[in-house]
Amino acid sequence: MPKSKERCREIREEMRNTILRKSLLYFARNGFAGTKISDLSRNIRIAQGTIYVYFESKEDLFKEILRIADYKEELRQVRVLSRLPLSARVKLGKLSERVLERLKNDEMFAAKIALNTQIMLEGSGDCSALDTSYQSEIFSLTAKIIEQGQREGTAVEGSPMKLADYYWGVVYLYALKSLFTTHYEMISADDLERTVLK
């Protein structure tokens, strides 16, 4: 019995989503410049021709991955947190707990962290032109909280943006560990906070 048009559409959508999910993990590991469609195809075990049925080019695939790897919800939460009438220590504690919990339980969140950091580090052609809010707004909001902590005397001295970079650099390291290693010990929120707090 032939498949209905609706079932065929569902199958196509499932395959497209599988390609996106697996490709996100591959790009997170290798970056844009370090990814060839032929290598990606072998790694995710989906024929290169099948990938091209759904995406015209590596750039097309990558743009779609960036769309699903956005940080809109995370940004919204950090914006709200930065405005709350709480001490910087409490804000950083809440941020650290949430980030580490998501790293531990959400592979796609870890891949988003890794991918967005790869984009920031590569700064290449098409990638740097795309809106990668991770590299700007999350850093600046974290720096704002750190600056508040410096005024309160709870954060270490130094450039708030460099300290935010250090904080998110540690998050990136553990995103990579959660994605690509089997045996590692996740840091605690207290450990992460110590990157910026006294």
C-alpha positions in Angstrom: 0.0 0.0 0.0 1.5 3.3 -1.0 2.3 6.0 1.6 0.0 8.9 1.8 1.2 12.4 0.9 1.1 13.3 4.6 3.2 10.3 5.6 5.8 11.1 2.9 5.9 14.7 4.1 6.5 13.4 7.7 9.3 11.1 6.5 11.0 14.0 4.7 10.7 16.2 7.7 12.1 13.5 10.0 15.1 13.0 7.6 15.7 16.8 7.4 15.6 17.1 11.2 18.0 14.1 11.6 20.5 15.7 9.2 20.3 19.0 11.1 20.7 17.4 14.5 23.6 15.2 13.5 25.2 18.0 11.5 25.0 20.4 14.4 27.1 18.0 16.5 29.6 17.6 13.7 29.9 21.4 13.1 30.2 21.9 16.8 33.3 19.6 16.8 34.9 20.8 13.6 33.7 24.3 13.0 32.6 25.6 9.6 36.0 25.8 7.9 36.9 22.3 9.2 33.8 20.6 7.7 33.6 19.1 4.3 30.2 17.6 3.3 31.9 14.3 2.3 33.4 14.0 5.8 30.2 15.0 7.4 28.3 12.5 5.3 30.5 9.6 6.4 30.4 10.7 10.0 26.7 11.1 10.3 26.1 8.0 8.1 23.8 9.8 5.7 24.6 9.7 2.0 26.0 12.9 0.6 23.4 12.9 -2.1 20.7 12.7 0.5 22.1 15.8 2.3 22.0 17.7 -1.0 18.4 16.7 -1.5 17.6 18.8 1.6 20.3 21.5 1.4 21.8 23.1 -1.6 25.3 23.6 -0.1 27.3 23.5 3.0 26.5 27.2 3.5 22.8 26.5 3.2 23.0 23.6 5.7 25.1 25.7 8.1 22.7 28.7 8.0 19.8 26.4 8.9 21.9 24.9 11.8 22.5 28.4 13.0 18.8 29.1 12.9 18.1 26.2 15.2 21.2 26.9 17.4 20.1 30.4 18.4 20.2 31.6 21.9 16.9 33.6 22.0 15.6 31.7 25.1 18.9 31.8 26.9 19.3 35.5 26.1 15.9 36.2 27.4 16.6 34.4 30.7 20.0 36.1 31.2 18.4 39.5 30.4 15.8 39.0 33.0 18.3 37.7 35.5 20.6 40.7 35.0 17.7 43.1 35.8 16.5 41.4 39.0 17.2 43.1 42.3 19.6 40.4 43.5 23.2 40.4 44.4 25.7 39.5 41.6 26.7 36.5 43.6 23.1 35.2 43.5 22.7 36.0 39.8 25.9 34.2 38.9 24.8 31.3 41.1 21.5 31.0 39.3 23.2 31.4 35.9 25.8 28.8 36.7 23.3 26.2 38.0 21.1 26.6 34.9 24.0 26.4 32.4 25.6 23.3 34.1 22.3 21.5 34.5 21.5 22.0 30.8 25.0 20.9 29.8 24.5 17.7 31.8 21.1 16.9 30.5 20.7 18.5 27.0 23.2 17.4 24.3 21.8 20.0 21.9 22.4 22.8 24.4 26.0 21.6 24.7 26.3 21.5 20.9 24.9 25.1 20.6 27.5 26.3 23.1 30.3 24.5 21.2 29.1 25.6 17.8 28.6 29.3 18.7 32.1 29.3 20.3 33.5 27.8 17.2 31.9 30.5 15.1 33.4 33.2 17.3 36.8 31.6 17.2 36.8 31.1 13.5 35.5 34.6 12.6 35.5 33.4 9.0 33.7 34.7 5.9 30.0 33.9 6.1 30.1 32.8 9.7 31.2 36.1 11.2 28.6 38.0 9.2 25.7 36.0 10.7 24.1 37.1 14.0 25.9 35.1 16.6 24.4 36.7 19.7 26.3 34.2 21.9 29.5 36.1 21.3 28.1 39.5 22.0 25.0 39.8 24.1 25.5 36.9 26.5 29.0 38.0 27.1 28.0 41.6 27.7 25.2 40.7 30.0 27.5 38.4 32.0 30.0 41.2 32.1 27.3 43.5 33.5 26.6 41.1 36.3 30.4 40.8 37.0 30.7 44.6 37.1 27.9 44.7 39.6 29.8 42.1 41.7 32.9 44.2 41.5 31.0 47.2 42.9 29.6 44.9 45.6 33.1 43.6 46.4 32.3 40.0 45.5 33.8 39.7 42.0 37.5 39.6 41.2 39.1 42.7 39.8 39.8 43.0 36.1 38.0 43.7 32.8 34.4 42.5 33.2 34.4 41.4 29.5 37.6 39.4 29.9 36.2 37.8 33.0 32.9 37.0 31.1 35.1 35.5 28.4 36.9 33.3 30.9 33.5 32.2 32.5 32.1 31.2 29.1 35.4 29.7 28.1 35.0 27.2 31.0 31.4 26.5 29.9 32.7 25.9 26.4 35.3 23.4 27.7 32.7 21.4 29.6 30.3 21.6 26.6 33.0 19.9 24.6 33.7 17.3 27.3 30.0 16.5 27.6 29.7 16.1 23.8 32.9 14.3 23.0 34.2 12.4 26.0 32.7 9.5 28.0 34.5 9.9 31.3 34.7 13.3 32.9 33.6 14.9 36.1 31.3 17.9 35.6 32.3 20.9 37.6 29.8 22.3 40.2 28.1 25.7 40.0 30.5 26.8 42.8 33.5 25.8 40.7 32.2 27.8 37.8 31.4 30.8 39.9 34.9 30.8 41.2 36.1 31.8 37.8 34.8 35.4 38.5 33.9 35.6 42.2 36.2 36.0 45.2 
